[in-house]
């Protein structure tokens, strides 16, 4: 499945644009695991390494990492750079679930 196919999903897809060398990106890993446990199958979480997938990063003008973008049916619903706490991410995903 390609990146563009994944973000076309009917359910929200949270994409974490990250880099292996990025300290704050490493902090997002455990947070995203906790978010996934809380939201279950209601949304998909995908990690995209900007160094290995520069085309995806440039397609969405990702300037810094980590950058989180929430997609639904290929549209960007929300985006933010930096480390975001679990509670905030869960609230954002839940807000867009019923749209």
TAUR-V933638 format. One record per residue. N is the residue number from 1. RES is the residue in one small letter. PSI is psi in degrees with one decimal (999 if undefined). OMEGA is omega as a letter, one per 30 degrees, with the letter a starting at -180 (* if undefined). Layout:
# TAUR-V933638
n: [N | N]
res: [RES | RES]
psi: [PSI | PSI]
omega: [OMEGA | OMEGA]
This chain:
# TAUR-V933638
n: [1 | 2 | 3 | 4 | 5 | 6 | 7 | 8 | 9 | 10 | 11 | 12 | 13 | 14 | 15 | 16 | 17 | 18 | 19 | 20 | 21 | 22 | 23 | 24 | 25 | 26 | 27 | 28 | 29 | 30 | 31 | 32 | 33 | 34 | 35 | 36 | 37 | 38 | 39 | 40 | 41 | 42 | 43 | 44 | 45 | 46 | 47 | 48 | 49 | 50 | 51 | 52 | 53 | 54 | 55 | 56 | 57 | 58 | 59 | 60 | 61 | 62 | 63 | 64 | 65 | 66 | 67 | 68 | 69 | 70 | 71 | 72 | 73 | 74 | 75 | 76 | 77 | 78 | 79 | 80 | 81 | 82 | 83 | 84 | 85 | 86 | 87 | 88 | 89 | 90 | 91 | 92 | 93 | 94 | 95 | 96 | 97 | 98 | 99]
res: [x | x | x | x | x | x | x | x | x | x | x | x | x | x | x | x | x | x | x | x | x | x | x | x | x | x | x | x | x | x | x | x | x | x | x | x | x | x | x | x | x | x | x | x | x | x | x | x | x | x | x | x | x | x | x | x | x | x | x | x | x | x | x | x | x | x | x | x | x | x | x | x | x | x | x | x | x | x | x | x | x | x | x | x | x | x | x | x | x | x | x | x | x | x | x | x | x | x | x]
psi: [135.0 | 164.5 | -46.3 | -31.8 | -40.1 | -45.5 | -5.0 | 0.8 | 151.1 | -24.0 | 154.5 | 143.2 | 116.0 | 119.8 | 125.5 | 104.8 | 118.4 | 174.2 | 145.7 | -33.5 | -0.6 | 117.8 | -54.1 | -30.5 | -38.5 | -32.0 | -29.4 | -27.0 | -59.6 | -33.3 | -44.4 | -34.9 | -44.2 | -41.3 | -45.8 | -41.0 | -38.2 | -40.5 | -18.4 | -131.0 | 6.3 | -21.2 | 161.4 | 141.2 | 127.3 | 136.7 | 132.7 | 117.1 | 115.7 | -25.5 | -31.5 | -19.3 | 60.9 | -27.7 | -39.9 | -40.9 | -43.5 | -31.3 | -34.8 | 21.4 | 47.4 | 112.7 | -37.9 | 160.1 | 147.4 | 143.9 | 127.9 | 131.3 | 131.2 | 121.6 | 153.6 | 125.0 | 37.0 | -4.9 | 143.3 | 118.9 | -32.2 | 148.3 | 149.0 | 144.2 | 152.5 | 176.5 | 130.2 | 129.7 | 154.9 | -47.1 | -43.7 | -42.7 | -43.3 | -42.0 | -42.3 | -47.1 | -46.1 | -35.5 | -37.3 | -6.0 | -40.1 | 16.4 | 999]
omega: [a | l | a | l | a | a | l | a | l | l | a | l | l | a | l | l | a | l | a | a | a | l | l | l | l | l | a | a | a | l | a | l | l | l | a | l | a | a | l | a | a | l | l | l | a | l | a | l | a | l | l | a | a | a | l | l | a | l | a | l | l | a | a | l | f | l | l | l | l | a | l | a | l | a | l | l | a | l | l | l | l | a | a | a | a | a | a | a | l | l | a | l | a | l | a | a | a | a | *]
